[in-house]
Amino acid sequence: MSSTKYSVAVIQLYAKPMQLEANYRRAEAFIREAAQKKAHLAVLPEYFLTSWVPEDPKFADAAEDRSYLKKFCNLAKECNINIVPGTFVEKHVENGKEVLYNIAYFISNEGKVLGNYTKRNLWITERKHLEAMVHTPHTVIDTPLGKVGLLICWDLAFPEAFRSLIVQGAQIIIIPSFWTLDDITGEIRGDLPDSEEIFINATVVSRAFENTACIIYSNAGGRRGRGYAGLSQIAMPLVGVVARAEGSEEQMVMGEVDMKILEKAEETYKIREDLVKPNFHYPAKI
């Protein structure tokens, strides 16, 4: 894909708890629709297959055979579309101990897994169920759309994660998410009910500007009354939000990513140029 403009479909899917096949079928339908509309990339939210139900006895084994990852590979090839299929919770053995990782994959339009990322910054309620991959460096993936970085949900709060991808040349950073309004509770939720919406909207755009990168954020969909935030969006430096979901309900949002805008942003701000200078006073670690 030599174009400088790419069409992106951000799918704000509502994941029905532990209804794997039903969730896959709705995701598949959205992706087929995106492909028919000539999208180059489709992105699903975190936990799209199972929802976040860690107490369910089947939650830990839901993606054990990777059958749904294989289905997405076949779908990507059939529809000629790149896919980031949200995240999969996978059971691994580390030092003789079973652990659960939350993993995002990038699948090319040829149906090949080009790379993956395991969530490093776990949200508070995840920490007693999942293991963070803290010792493996962030890596950039070479894709048909250019150099891509993957992050997941609460990683959005850490600018260091973005910097580690930018110094490796990432142009697009994709963030599957399951961020709800209920992530804050009690007095703060009652007094400041819009805090999470403000956080997400402000931070996604800020990360685009401060890294001269395209940020693609796909959050879980659902009724706002049940705590779903939505706010799936695509943001670019210089222009801000390219496309954003209307409301929190399940939907697909499409937007055009113009890579030349990234070039113009870097020409203007020279952030990447500064970051790679020897002995730069804010070293970015990989």
Contacts in CASP RR format, 6 or more apart in sequence:
PFRMAT RR
TARGET T0000
AUTHOR 0000-0000-0000
METHOD contacts of the structure
MODEL  1
MSSTKYSVAVIQLYAKPMQLEANYRRAEAFIREAAQKKAHLAVLPEYFLT
SWVPEDPKFADAAEDRSYLKKFCNLAKECNINIVPGTFVEKHVENGKEVL
YNIAYFISNEGKVLGNYTKRNLWITERKHLEAMVHTPHTVIDTPLGKVGL
LICWDLAFPEAFRSLIVQGAQIIIIPSFWTLDDITGEIRGDLPDSEEIFI
NATVVSRAFENTACIIYSNAGGRRGRGYAGLSQIAMPLVGVVARAEGSEE
QMVMGEVDMKILEKAEETYKIREDLVKPNFHYPAKI
1 40 0 8 1.000
1 109 0 8 1.000
1 144 0 8 1.000
1 145 0 8 1.000
3 40 0 8 1.000
4 258 0 8 1.000
4 259 0 8 1.000
4 260 0 8 1.000
5 256 0 8 1.000
5 257 0 8 1.000
5 258 0 8 1.000
5 259 0 8 1.000
6 40 0 8 1.000
6 41 0 8 1.000
6 145 0 8 1.000
6 256 0 8 1.000
6 257 0 8 1.000
6 259 0 8 1.000
7 37 0 8 1.000
7 38 0 8 1.000
7 39 0 8 1.000
7 40 0 8 1.000
7 41 0 8 1.000
7 254 0 8 1.000
7 255 0 8 1.000
7 256 0 8 1.000
7 257 0 8 1.000
8 39 0 8 1.000
8 40 0 8 1.000
8 41 0 8 1.000
8 42 0 8 1.000
8 43 0 8 1.000
8 216 0 8 1.000
8 234 0 8 1.000
8 243 0 8 1.000
8 254 0 8 1.000
8 255 0 8 1.000
8 256 0 8 1.000
8 257 0 8 1.000
9 30 0 8 1.000
9 31 0 8 1.000
9 33 0 8 1.000
9 34 0 8 1.000
9 37 0 8 1.000
9 39 0 8 1.000
9 41 0 8 1.000
9 42 0 8 1.000
9 43 0 8 1.000
9 252 0 8 1.000
9 253 0 8 1.000
9 254 0 8 1.000
9 255 0 8 1.000
10 43 0 8 1.000
10 216 0 8 1.000
10 217 0 8 1.000
10 218 0 8 1.000
10 232 0 8 1.000
10 233 0 8 1.000
10 234 0 8 1.000
10 243 0 8 1.000
10 245 0 8 1.000
10 252 0 8 1.000
10 253 0 8 1.000
10 254 0 8 1.000
10 255 0 8 1.000
11 27 0 8 1.000
11 30 0 8 1.000
11 31 0 8 1.000
11 34 0 8 1.000
11 42 0 8 1.000
11 43 0 8 1.000
11 44 0 8 1.000
11 45 0 8 1.000
11 218 0 8 1.000
11 232 0 8 1.000
11 252 0 8 1.000
12 45 0 8 1.000
12 218 0 8 1.000
12 219 0 8 1.000
12 220 0 8 1.000
12 221 0 8 1.000
12 230 0 8 1.000
12 232 0 8 1.000
12 245 0 8 1.000
12 248 0 8 1.000
12 249 0 8 1.000
12 250 0 8 1.000
12 251 0 8 1.000
12 252 0 8 1.000
12 253 0 8 1.000
13 23 0 8 1.000
13 26 0 8 1.000
13 27 0 8 1.000
13 30 0 8 1.000
13 44 0 8 1.000
13 45 0 8 1.000
13 48 0 8 1.000
13 220 0 8 1.000
13 221 0 8 1.000
13 250 0 8 1.000
14 220 0 8 1.000
14 221 0 8 1.000
14 222 0 8 1.000
14 228 0 8 1.000
14 249 0 8 1.000
14 250 0 8 1.000
15 23 0 8 1.000
15 45 0 8 1.000
15 47 0 8 1.000
15 48 0 8 1.000
15 49 0 8 1.000
15 50 0 8 1.000
15 51 0 8 1.000
15 220 0 8 1.000
16 22 0 8 1.000
16 23 0 8 1.000
16 51 0 8 1.000
17 50 0 8 1.000
17 51 0 8 1.000
17 53 0 8 1.000
17 56 0 8 1.000
18 50 0 8 1.000
18 51 0 8 1.000
18 53 0 8 1.000
18 56 0 8 1.000
18 58 0 8 1.000
18 59 0 8 1.000
18 62 0 8 1.000
20 49 0 8 1.000
20 50 0 8 1.000
20 62 0 8 1.000
20 68 0 8 1.000
23 48 0 8 1.000
23 49 0 8 1.000
23 50 0 8 1.000
24 49 0 8 1.000
24 68 0 8 1.000
24 71 0 8 1.000
26 250 0 8 1.000
27 44 0 8 1.000
27 48 0 8 1.000
27 85 0 8 1.000
28 71 0 8 1.000
28 75 0 8 1.000
30 42 0 8 1.000
30 252 0 8 1.000
31 42 0 8 1.000
31 75 0 8 1.000
31 79 0 8 1.000
31 81 0 8 1.000
31 83 0 8 1.000
32 75 0 8 1.000
32 79 0 8 1.000
33 252 0 8 1.000
34 42 0 8 1.000
34 81 0 8 1.000
34 252 0 8 1.000
34 254 0 8 1.000
35 42 0 8 1.000
35 79 0 8 1.000
35 80 0 8 1.000
35 81 0 8 1.000
37 254 0 8 1.000
39 81 0 8 1.000
39 254 0 8 1.000
40 81 0 8 1.000
40 82 0 8 1.000
40 109 0 8 1.000
40 144 0 8 1.000
40 145 0 8 1.000
41 81 0 8 1.000
41 82 0 8 1.000
41 83 0 8 1.000
41 84 0 8 1.000
41 145 0 8 1.000
41 216 0 8 1.000
42 81 0 8 1.000
42 82 0 8 1.000
42 83 0 8 1.000
42 84 0 8 1.000
43 83 0 8 1.000
43 84 0 8 1.000
43 86 0 8 1.000
43 174 0 8 1.000
43 176 0 8 1.000
43 216 0 8 1.000
43 218 0 8 1.000
44 83 0 8 1.000
44 84 0 8 1.000
44 85 0 8 1.000
44 86 0 8 1.000
44 176 0 8 1.000
44 218 0 8 1.000
45 86 0 8 1.000
45 176 0 8 1.000
45 177 0 8 1.000
45 178 0 8 1.000
45 218 0 8 1.000
45 219 0 8 1.000
45 220 0 8 1.000
45 221 0 8 1.000
45 232 0 8 1.000
46 86 0 8 1.000
46 87 0 8 1.000
46 102 0 8 1.000
46 104 0 8 1.000
46 152 0 8 1.000
46 153 0 8 1.000
46 176 0 8 1.000
46 177 0 8 1.000
46 178 0 8 1.000
46 220 0 8 1.000
47 86 0 8 1.000
47 87 0 8 1.000
47 89 0 8 1.000
47 102 0 8 1.000
47 178 0 8 1.000
47 220 0 8 1.000
48 85 0 8 1.000
48 86 0 8 1.000
48 87 0 8 1.000
48 176 0 8 1.000
48 220 0 8 1.000
49 62 0 8 1.000
49 63 0 8 1.000
49 68 0 8 1.000
49 88 0 8 1.000
50 56 0 8 1.000
50 59 0 8 1.000
50 62 0 8 1.000
50 89 0 8 1.000
51 178 0 8 1.000
51 220 0 8 1.000
52 178 0 8 1.000
53 59 0 8 1.000
54 60 0 8 1.000
54 126 0 8 1.000
54 129 0 8 1.000
54 130 0 8 1.000
59 89 0 8 1.000
60 89 0 8 1.000
60 91 0 8 1.000
60 100 0 8 1.000
61 91 0 8 1.000
62 88 0 8 1.000
62 89 0 8 1.000
63 69 0 8 1.000
63 88 0 8 1.000
63 89 0 8 1.000
63 90 0 8 1.000
64 90 0 8 1.000
64 91 0 8 1.000
66 88 0 8 1.000
66 90 0 8 1.000
68 85 0 8 1.000
68 88 0 8 1.000
69 85 0 8 1.000
69 88 0 8 1.000
69 105 0 8 1.000
69 113 0 8 1.000
72 83 0 8 1.000
72 85 0 8 1.000
72 105 0 8 1.000
72 107 0 8 1.000
73 107 0 8 1.000
73 111 0 8 1.000
73 112 0 8 1.000
73 113 0 8 1.000
74 111 0 8 1.000
75 83 0 8 1.000
76 82 0 8 1.000
76 83 0 8 1.000
76 107 0 8 1.000
76 108 0 8 1.000
76 109 0 8 1.000
76 110 0 8 1.000
76 111 0 8 1.000
77 109 0 8 1.000
77 110 0 8 1.000
77 111 0 8 1.000
79 109 0 8 1.000
80 109 0 8 1.000
81 109 0 8 1.000
82 106 0 8 1.000
82 107 0 8 1.000
82 108 0 8 1.000
82 109 0 8 1.000
82 143 0 8 1.000
82 144 0 8 1.000
82 145 0 8 1.000
83 106 0 8 1.000
83 107 0 8 1.000
84 104 0 8 1.000
84 105 0 8 1.000
84 106 0 8 1.000
84 107 0 8 1.000
84 150 0 8 1.000
84 174 0 8 1.000
84 176 0 8 1.000
84 218 0 8 1.000
85 105 0 8 1.000
85 107 0 8 1.000
86 104 0 8 1.000
86 105 0 8 1.000
86 176 0 8 1.000
86 218 0 8 1.000
87 102 0 8 1.000
87 103 0 8 1.000
87 104 0 8 1.000
87 119 0 8 1.000
87 152 0 8 1.000
87 176 0 8 1.000
88 102 0 8 1.000
88 103 0 8 1.000
88 105 0 8 1.000
89 100 0 8 1.000
89 101 0 8 1.000
89 102 0 8 1.000
89 103 0 8 1.000
89 130 0 8 1.000
90 100 0 8 1.000
90 101 0 8 1.000
90 103 0 8 1.000
91 98 0 8 1.000
91 99 0 8 1.000
91 100 0 8 1.000
92 98 0 8 1.000
92 99 0 8 1.000
92 100 0 8 1.000
92 101 0 8 1.000
93 99 0 8 1.000
94 131 0 8 1.000
99 130 0 8 1.000
99 131 0 8 1.000
100 129 0 8 1.000
100 130 0 8 1.000
100 131 0 8 1.000
101 118 0 8 1.000
101 119 0 8 1.000
101 130 0 8 1.000
101 131 0 8 1.000
101 133 0 8 1.000
102 118 0 8 1.000
102 119 0 8 1.000
102 122 0 8 1.000
102 126 0 8 1.000
102 130 0 8 1.000
102 152 0 8 1.000
103 116 0 8 1.000
103 117 0 8 1.000
103 118 0 8 1.000
103 119 0 8 1.000
104 116 0 8 1.000
104 117 0 8 1.000
104 119 0 8 1.000
104 150 0 8 1.000
104 152 0 8 1.000
104 174 0 8 1.000
104 176 0 8 1.000
105 113 0 8 1.000
105 115 0 8 1.000
105 116 0 8 1.000
106 113 0 8 1.000
106 114 0 8 1.000
106 115 0 8 1.000
106 116 0 8 1.000
106 141 0 8 1.000
106 143 0 8 1.000
106 148 0 8 1.000
106 150 0 8 1.000
106 174 0 8 1.000
107 113 0 8 1.000
107 114 0 8 1.000
108 114 0 8 1.000
108 143 0 8 1.000
108 144 0 8 1.000
109 144 0 8 1.000
114 141 0 8 1.000
114 142 0 8 1.000
114 143 0 8 1.000
115 139 0 8 1.000
115 141 0 8 1.000
115 150 0 8 1.000
116 150 0 8 1.000
117 138 0 8 1.000
117 139 0 8 1.000
117 149 0 8 1.000
117 150 0 8 1.000
117 151 0 8 1.000
117 152 0 8 1.000
118 133 0 8 1.000
118 136 0 8 1.000
119 130 0 8 1.000
119 132 0 8 1.000
119 133 0 8 1.000
119 152 0 8 1.000
119 153 0 8 1.000
119 154 0 8 1.000
119 155 0 8 1.000
120 132 0 8 1.000
120 133 0 8 1.000
120 134 0 8 1.000
120 138 0 8 1.000
120 155 0 8 1.000
120 161 0 8 1.000
121 132 0 8 1.000
121 154 0 8 1.000
121 155 0 8 1.000
121 157 0 8 1.000
121 158 0 8 1.000
121 161 0 8 1.000
122 130 0 8 1.000
122 132 0 8 1.000
122 154 0 8 1.000
123 153 0 8 1.000
123 154 0 8 1.000
123 183 0 8 1.000
125 183 0 8 1.000
137 164 0 8 1.000
137 286 0 8 1.000
138 149 0 8 1.000
138 161 0 8 1.000
138 164 0 8 1.000
138 165 0 8 1.000
138 168 0 8 1.000
138 286 0 8 1.000
139 149 0 8 1.000
139 168 0 8 1.000
140 147 0 8 1.000
140 148 0 8 1.000
140 149 0 8 1.000
140 165 0 8 1.000
140 168 0 8 1.000
140 169 0 8 1.000
140 170 0 8 1.000
141 147 0 8 1.000
141 148 0 8 1.000
141 149 0 8 1.000
141 150 0 8 1.000
145 172 0 8 1.000
146 171 0 8 1.000
146 172 0 8 1.000
147 168 0 8 1.000
147 169 0 8 1.000
147 170 0 8 1.000
147 171 0 8 1.000
147 172 0 8 1.000
148 170 0 8 1.000
148 171 0 8 1.000
148 172 0 8 1.000
148 173 0 8 1.000
148 174 0 8 1.000
149 165 0 8 1.000
149 170 0 8 1.000
149 172 0 8 1.000
149 173 0 8 1.000
149 174 0 8 1.000
150 173 0 8 1.000
150 174 0 8 1.000
150 175 0 8 1.000
151 161 0 8 1.000
151 162 0 8 1.000
151 165 0 8 1.000
151 173 0 8 1.000
151 174 0 8 1.000
151 175 0 8 1.000
152 175 0 8 1.000
152 176 0 8 1.000
152 177 0 8 1.000
153 175 0 8 1.000
153 176 0 8 1.000
153 177 0 8 1.000
153 178 0 8 1.000
153 179 0 8 1.000
154 179 0 8 1.000
155 161 0 8 1.000
155 175 0 8 1.000
156 175 0 8 1.000
156 177 0 8 1.000
156 179 0 8 1.000
156 200 0 8 1.000
156 203 0 8 1.000
156 204 0 8 1.000
156 207 0 8 1.000
156 217 0 8 1.000
157 203 0 8 1.000
159 207 0 8 1.000
159 210 0 8 1.000
160 284 0 8 1.000
160 285 0 8 1.000
162 173 0 8 1.000
162 207 0 8 1.000
162 210 0 8 1.000
162 211 0 8 1.000
162 213 0 8 1.000
163 211 0 8 1.000
163 275 0 8 1.000
163 284 0 8 1.000
163 285 0 8 1.000
164 284 0 8 1.000
164 285 0 8 1.000
164 286 0 8 1.000
165 173 0 8 1.000
166 211 0 8 1.000
166 212 0 8 1.000
166 213 0 8 1.000
166 271 0 8 1.000
166 272 0 8 1.000
166 275 0 8 1.000
166 284 0 8 1.000
167 272 0 8 1.000
167 275 0 8 1.000
167 276 0 8 1.000
167 284 0 8 1.000
167 286 0 8 1.000
168 286 0 8 1.000
169 272 0 8 1.000
170 213 0 8 1.000
171 213 0 8 1.000
171 214 0 8 1.000
171 259 0 8 1.000
171 262 0 8 1.000
172 213 0 8 1.000
172 214 0 8 1.000
172 216 0 8 1.000
172 257 0 8 1.000
173 207 0 8 1.000
173 211 0 8 1.000
173 213 0 8 1.000
173 214 0 8 1.000
173 215 0 8 1.000
173 216 0 8 1.000
174 216 0 8 1.000
174 218 0 8 1.000
175 215 0 8 1.000
175 216 0 8 1.000
175 217 0 8 1.000
175 218 0 8 1.000
176 218 0 8 1.000
177 217 0 8 1.000
177 218 0 8 1.000
177 219 0 8 1.000
177 220 0 8 1.000
178 219 0 8 1.000
178 220 0 8 1.000
179 196 0 8 1.000
179 200 0 8 1.000
179 219 0 8 1.000
179 220 0 8 1.000
179 229 0 8 1.000
179 230 0 8 1.000
179 231 0 8 1.000
180 196 0 8 1.000
180 220 0 8 1.000
180 227 0 8 1.000
180 228 0 8 1.000
180 229 0 8 1.000
181 189 0 8 1.000
181 193 0 8 1.000
181 196 0 8 1.000
181 197 0 8 1.000
181 224 0 8 1.000
181 227 0 8 1.000
181 228 0 8 1.000
181 229 0 8 1.000
182 189 0 8 1.000
182 227 0 8 1.000
183 196 0 8 1.000
184 195 0 8 1.000
184 196 0 8 1.000
188 195 0 8 1.000
189 195 0 8 1.000
196 229 0 8 1.000
197 229 0 8 1.000
197 231 0 8 1.000
200 217 0 8 1.000
200 219 0 8 1.000
200 229 0 8 1.000
200 231 0 8 1.000
201 231 0 8 1.000
201 233 0 8 1.000
201 241 0 8 1.000
201 244 0 8 1.000
204 215 0 8 1.000
204 217 0 8 1.000
204 233 0 8 1.000
204 235 0 8 1.000
204 241 0 8 1.000
205 215 0 8 1.000
205 235 0 8 1.000
205 240 0 8 1.000
205 241 0 8 1.000
207 213 0 8 1.000
207 215 0 8 1.000
207 235 0 8 1.000
208 214 0 8 1.000
208 215 0 8 1.000
208 235 0 8 1.000
208 236 0 8 1.000
208 237 0 8 1.000
208 240 0 8 1.000
209 237 0 8 1.000
209 238 0 8 1.000
209 240 0 8 1.000
209 265 0 8 1.000
209 269 0 8 1.000
210 271 0 8 1.000
211 237 0 8 1.000
211 271 0 8 1.000
212 237 0 8 1.000
212 262 0 8 1.000
212 265 0 8 1.000
212 266 0 8 1.000
212 269 0 8 1.000
212 271 0 8 1.000
212 272 0 8 1.000
213 237 0 8 1.000
213 262 0 8 1.000
214 234 0 8 1.000
214 235 0 8 1.000
214 236 0 8 1.000
214 257 0 8 1.000
214 259 0 8 1.000
214 262 0 8 1.000
215 234 0 8 1.000
215 235 0 8 1.000
215 236 0 8 1.000
216 234 0 8 1.000
216 257 0 8 1.000
217 231 0 8 1.000
217 232 0 8 1.000
217 233 0 8 1.000
217 234 0 8 1.000
217 235 0 8 1.000
218 232 0 8 1.000
219 229 0 8 1.000
219 230 0 8 1.000
219 231 0 8 1.000
219 232 0 8 1.000
219 245 0 8 1.000
220 228 0 8 1.000
220 230 0 8 1.000
221 228 0 8 1.000
221 230 0 8 1.000
221 232 0 8 1.000
221 248 0 8 1.000
221 249 0 8 1.000
221 250 0 8 1.000
221 251 0 8 1.000
222 228 0 8 1.000
222 230 0 8 1.000
222 248 0 8 1.000
222 249 0 8 1.000
222 250 0 8 1.000
223 248 0 8 1.000
223 249 0 8 1.000
224 247 0 8 1.000
224 248 0 8 1.000
227 248 0 8 1.000
228 248 0 8 1.000
228 249 0 8 1.000
229 248 0 8 1.000
230 245 0 8 1.000
230 247 0 8 1.000
230 248 0 8 1.000
231 244 0 8 1.000
231 245 0 8 1.000
231 247 0 8 1.000
231 248 0 8 1.000
232 244 0 8 1.000
232 245 0 8 1.000
232 253 0 8 1.000
233 241 0 8 1.000
233 242 0 8 1.000
233 243 0 8 1.000
233 244 0 8 1.000
233 245 0 8 1.000
233 253 0 8 1.000
234 241 0 8 1.000
234 242 0 8 1.000
234 243 0 8 1.000
234 244 0 8 1.000
234 253 0 8 1.000
234 255 0 8 1.000
234 257 0 8 1.000
235 241 0 8 1.000
235 242 0 8 1.000
236 242 0 8 1.000
236 257 0 8 1.000
236 258 0 8 1.000
236 261 0 8 1.000
236 262 0 8 1.000
236 265 0 8 1.000
237 261 0 8 1.000
237 262 0 8 1.000
237 265 0 8 1.000
237 269 0 8 1.000
238 261 0 8 1.000
238 264 0 8 1.000
238 265 0 8 1.000
238 268 0 8 1.000
239 261 0 8 1.000
242 255 0 8 1.000
242 256 0 8 1.000
242 257 0 8 1.000
243 253 0 8 1.000
243 254 0 8 1.000
243 255 0 8 1.000
244 253 0 8 1.000
245 251 0 8 1.000
245 253 0 8 1.000
266 272 0 8 1.000
266 273 0 8 1.000
274 280 0 8 1.000
275 282 0 8 1.000
275 284 0 8 1.000
END
